[in-house]
Amino acid sequence: MSISLRVSALAAALLLVACTADQTAAPPPGHKVQVSQEIMDFYKQKYLPEVGAVNEAAFAVSESGRSAGLSYCPDLRCKSGGTVGQDAIHQCASSGEKCYIFALGSAILVDYEVVP
């Protein structure tokens, strides 16, 4: 394998790792995610009733707990090329903050506290 092919293969592998990390963005160990009351209300009143039972659904929350993003696939046939986790992170990160996956489907994945 030539050096340029090795570099290209390494770059592709790093890109794949970066994409995977985005999908499963998790807070540091021991970190409690803060979620504003407004975002928690949105999660409970809009996200859960509409998409929480769908296996292909994700809810992301920003570090400040004041922004969120969600993504879901209501049909087994729909595929956007990414994953619902990546899409929720991307939507949440449009606020300019780092975001974490808060829930997949109806399962909350992080330790959290609701803040005013």
PAZAPA-4460 file (N, C-alpha, C; in steps of 0.05 Angstrom, whole numbers, plus 32768, in hexadecimal, padded with zeros to 4 digits):
% residues 116
    n_x    n_y    n_z   ca_x   ca_y   ca_z    c_x    c_y    c_z   seq   type   mol
   8011   7FE9   8000   8000   8000   8000   8012   8019   8000     1      M     A
   800C   802B   7FEE   801D   8043   7FED   8017   8056   8004     2      S     A
   8029   8069   8009   8026   807B   8020   800C   808C   801C     3      I     A
   8006   8095   8004   7FEE   80A6   8000   7FD5   8096   8006     4      S     A
   7FD5   807C   7FFF   7FBE   806B   8005   7FBB   8067   8023     5      L     A
   7FD1   8064   8030   7FD0   8060   804D   7FC5   8079   805B     6      R     A
   7FCE   8091   8052   7FC5   80AA   805D   7FA7   80AD   8058     7      V     A
   7F9E   80A6   8040   7F81   80A8   8039   7F71   8095   804A     8      S     A
   7F7B   807D   804E   7F6D   8069   805F   7F6C   8072   807C     9      A     A
   7F81   807E   8086   7F82   8088   80A1   7F6E   809F   80A4    10      L     A
   7F6E   80B1   8091   7F5B   80C8   8092   7F3E   80BE   8091    11      A     A
   7F38   80AA   8081   7F1D   809F   8080   7F16   8092   809A    12      A     A
   7F28   8084   80A7   7F23   8077   80C0   7F1E   808C   80D6    13      A     A
   7F2E   80A2   80D6   7F2A   80B7   80EA   7F0F   80C4   80E6    14      L     A
   7F07   80C9   80CE   7EED   80D5   80C8   7ED7   80C3   80D2    15      L     A
   7ED9   80A9   80CE   7EC5   8096   80D7   7EC3   8097   80F6    16      L     A
   7EDA   8098   8103   7EDA   8099   8121   7ECD   80B3   812A    17      V     A
   7ED3   80CA   811C   7EC7   80E3   8124   7EA8   80E3   8120    18      A     A
   7E9F   80D7   810B   7E82   80D5   8106   7E75   80C4   811C    19      C     A
   7E81   80AE   8123   7E76   809C   8137   7E76   80AA   8152    20      T     A
   7E8A   80BA   8158   7E8B   80C8   8171   7E75   80DD   8173    21      A     A
   7E6F   80EA   815D   7E59   80FE   815C   7E3E   80F1   8162    22      D     A
   7E3A   80D9   8158   7E20   80CC   815C   7E1C   80C5   8179    23      Q     A
   7E30   80BD   8187   7E2D   80B4   81A2   7E39   80C8   81B6    24      T     A
   7E39   80E2   81AE   7E45   80F6   81C0   7E3A   80F3   81DC    25      A     A
   7E4D   80EF   81EE   7E46   80EB   820A   7E55   80FF   821B    26      A     A
   7E49   8107   8231   7E57   8119   8243   7E6E   810A   8250    27      P     A
   7E81   8119   825B   7E97   810C   8269   7E8D   80FB   8281    28      P     A
   7E9B   80E6   8288   7E92   80D5   829F   7E8E   80E6   82B8    29      P     A
   7E78   80E1   82C6   7E72   80EF   82DE   7E65   810A   82DA    30      G     A
   7E61   8113   82C1   7E56   812D   82BB   7E37   812B   82BA    31      H     A
   7E2A   813C   82C8   7E0D   813D   82C8   7E04   8152   82B3    32      K     A
   7DF5   814A   82A0   7DEB   815C   828B   7DD5   816E   8297    33      V     A
   7DD8   8188   8293   7DC4   819A   829D   7DB0   819F   8286    34      Q     A
   7D96   819D   828C   7D81   81A1   8279   7D6E   81B6   8283    35      V     A
   7D69   81CB   8273   7D56   81DF   827C   7D3A   81D4   827E    36      S     A
   7D2A   81E0   828E   7D0E   81D7   8291   7D00   81D8   8276    37      Q     A
   7D05   81ED   8266   7CF9   81EF   824C   7D00   81D7   823A    38      E     A
   7D19   81D0   8239   7D21   81B9   8229   7D16   819F   8233    39      I     A
   7D14   819C   824E   7D09   8183   825A   7CEB   8182   8253    40      M     A
   7CDD   8198   8254   7CC1   8199   824D   7CBD   8191   8230    41      D     A
   7CCE   819B   821E   7CCD   8194   8202   7CD2   8176   81FE    42      F     A
   7CE6   816B   820C   7CEC   814E   820B   7CD3   813E   8213    43      Y     A
   7CC7   8145   8229   7CB0   8135   8234   7C96   813A   8224    44      K     A
   7C91   8153   821C   7C77   8159   8210   7C77   8156   81F1    45      Q     A
   7C8D   8158   81E4   7C8E   8157   81C7   7C9D   813E   81BD    46      K     A
   7CB6   813C   81C6   7CC7   8126   81BC   7CBC   810A   81C3    47      Y     A
   7CB8   8105   81DD   7CAF   80EB   81E6   7C94   80E3   81D9    48      L     A
   7C7F   80F3   81D9   7C66   80EB   81CD   7C68   80E6   81AF    49      P     A
   7C79   80F5   81A1   7C7A   80F3   8184   7C8E   80DE   817B    50      E     A
   7CA5   80DC   8187   7CBA   80CB   817C   7CC7   80B9   8191    51      V     A
   7CC1   80BC   81AA   7CCE   80AC   81BF   7CCC   808E   81BC    52      G     A
   7CB6   8085   81B1   7CB3   8068   81AE   7CC0   805D   8195    53      A     A
   7CCA   806F   8184   7CD7   8066   816B   7CF4   805F   8172    54      V     A
   7CFC   8047   8169   7D18   803F   816F   7D2C   8051   8162    55      N     A
   7D26   805B   814B   7D39   806D   813C   7D33   808A   8143    56      E     A
   7D38   8092   815C   7D34   80AD   8164   7D4A   80B5   8178    57      A     A
   7D51   80CF   8177   7D66   80D9   8189   7D60   80F6   8191    58      A     A
   7D67   80FC   81A9   7D63   8117   81B4   7D7E   8120   81C0    59      F     A
   7D88   8137   81B7   7DA2   8141   81BF   7D9E   815B   81CF    60      A     A
   7DAF   8160   81E2   7DAE   8178   81F3   7DC9   8185   81F3    61      V     A
   7DC9   81A0   81F3   7DE2   81AF   81F3   7DEE   81B0   820F    62      S     A
   7E08   81B7   8211   7E15   81B9   822B   7E07   81CB   823E    63      E     A
   7DFC   81E1   8235   7DEE   81F4   8247   7DD3   81E9   824F    64      S     A
   7DC9   81D5   8240   7DAE   81CB   8245   7D98   81DC   823B    65      G     A
   7D9F   81F0   822A   7D8B   8203   8220   7D84   81FF   8203    66      R     A
   7D92   81ED   81F5   7D8C   81E6   81D9   7D89   81C8   81D6    67      S     A
   7D7A   81C0   81C2   7D76   81A4   81BE   7D73   819E   81A0    68      A     A
   7D76   8186   8199   7D71   817D   817D   7D65   8161   817E    69      G     A
   7D55   815B   816B   7D4A   8140   816A   7D49   8136   814D    70      L     A
   7D48   811C   814B   7D47   8110   8131   7D39   80F5   8134    71      S     A
   7D29   80ED   8120   7D1D   80D3   8122   7D17   80C9   8106    72      Y     A
   7D13   80B0   8104   7D0B   80A3   80EB   7CF2   8093   80F0    73      C     A
   7CDB   809D   80E7   7CC1   8091   80ED   7CBC   8077   80DE    74      P     A
   7CCD   8071   80CB   7CC8   805B   80B9   7CE2   804B   80B6    75      D     A
   7CE1   8031   80B6   7CF9   8021   80B3   7D08   8026   8099    76      L     A
   7CF9   8030   8085   7D05   8034   806A   7D14   804F   8068    77      R     A
   7D11   8061   807B   7D1E   807B   8078   7D3A   807A   8083    78      C     A
   7D4C   8083   8073   7D68   8086   807B   7D73   809F   806E    79      K     A
   7D7E   80B1   807F   7D88   80CA   8074   7DA6   80C9   806D    80      S     A
   7DB3   80B2   8071   7DCF   80B0   806C   7DDF   80B3   8086    81      G     A
   7DD4   80C1   8099   7DE0   80C4   80B3   7DD1   80B2   80C7    82      G     A
   7DD4   80B8   80E0   7DC4   80AA   80F4   7DB4   80BF   8103    83      T     A
   7D9F   80B6   8111   7D8F   80C9   8120   7DA0   80D7   8135    84      V     A
   7DB3   80C9   8141   7DC4   80D5   8155   7DD5   80EC   814A    85      G     A
   7DE1   80E7   8133   7DF1   80FB   8126   7DDF   8113   811E    86      Q     A
   7DC7   810D   8114   7DB5   8123   810B   7DAC   8134   8123    87      D     A
   7DA6   8127   813A   7D9E   8136   8151   7DB5   8147   815C    88      A     A
   7DCD   813C   815D   7DE4   814B   8165   7DE9   8163   8153    89      I     A
   7DE7   815F   8139   7DEB   8174   8125   7DD7   818A   8129    90      H     A
   7DBD   8183   812C   7DA8   8197   8130   7DAD   81A6   814A    91      Q     A
   7DB4   8199   815F   7DB9   81A6   8179   7DD1   81B8   8177    92      C     A
   7DE6   81AF   816A   7E00   81BE   8169   7DFD   81D7   8158    93      A     A
   7DE7   81DB   814A   7DE3   81F3   813A   7DE1   820C   814D    94      S     A
   7DDE   8207   8167   7DDD   821C   817B   7DFA   8226   8181    95      S     A
   7E0E   8217   8177   7E2A   821F   817B   7E36   8212   8194    96      G     A
   7E27   8201   81A1   7E31   81F3   81B9   7E36   81D5   81B3    97      E     A
   7E46   81C9   81C4   7E4A   81AD   81C4   7E30   81A0   81CE    98      K     A
   7E29   8189   81C1   7E10   817C   81C9   7E15   815F   81CF    99      C     A
   7E03   8154   81DF   7E05   8138   81E8   7DEB   8129   81E0   100      Y     A
   7DED   8110   81DA   7DD5   8100   81D7   7DC8   80FC   81F2   101      I     A
   7DB0   8106   81F5   7DA2   8104   820E   7D91   80EA   820F   102      F     A
   7D84   80E4   81F9   7D74   80CC   81F8   7D74   80C0   81DC   103      A     A
   7D72   80A5   81DC   7D6D   8096   81C3   7D52   8089   81C7   104      L     A
   7D3F   808E   81B5   7D24   8085   81B9   7D1A   8092   81D3   105      G     A
   7D0F   8082   81E5   7D06   808D   81FF   7D1A   8088   8215   106      S     A
   7D31   807D   820F   7D45   8077   8224   7D58   808E   8228   107      A     A
   7D57   809B   823F   7D6A   80B0   8246   7D85   80A3   824C   108      I     A
   7D9A   80AE   823F   7DB5   80A1   8241   7DC8   80AF   8254   109      L     A
   7DC0   80C6   825F   7DD3   80D6   826F   7DC8   80DB   828B   110      V     A
   7DD9   80E1   829D   7DD1   80EB   82B7   7DCC   8109   82B3   111      D     A
   7DB5   8112   82BD   7DAE   812E   82B8   7DA0   813B   82D0   112      Y     A
   7D9F   8155   82CF   7D90   8165   82E3   7D82   817B   82D4   113      E     A
   7D69   8181   82DC   7D5A   8197   82D0   7D61   81B0   82DF   114      V     A
   7D67   81C5   82D0   7D6F   81DF   82DC   7D5B   81F4   82D1   115      V     A
   7D58   820A   82E1   7D45   821F   82D9   7D4E   822D   82BF   116      P     A
***
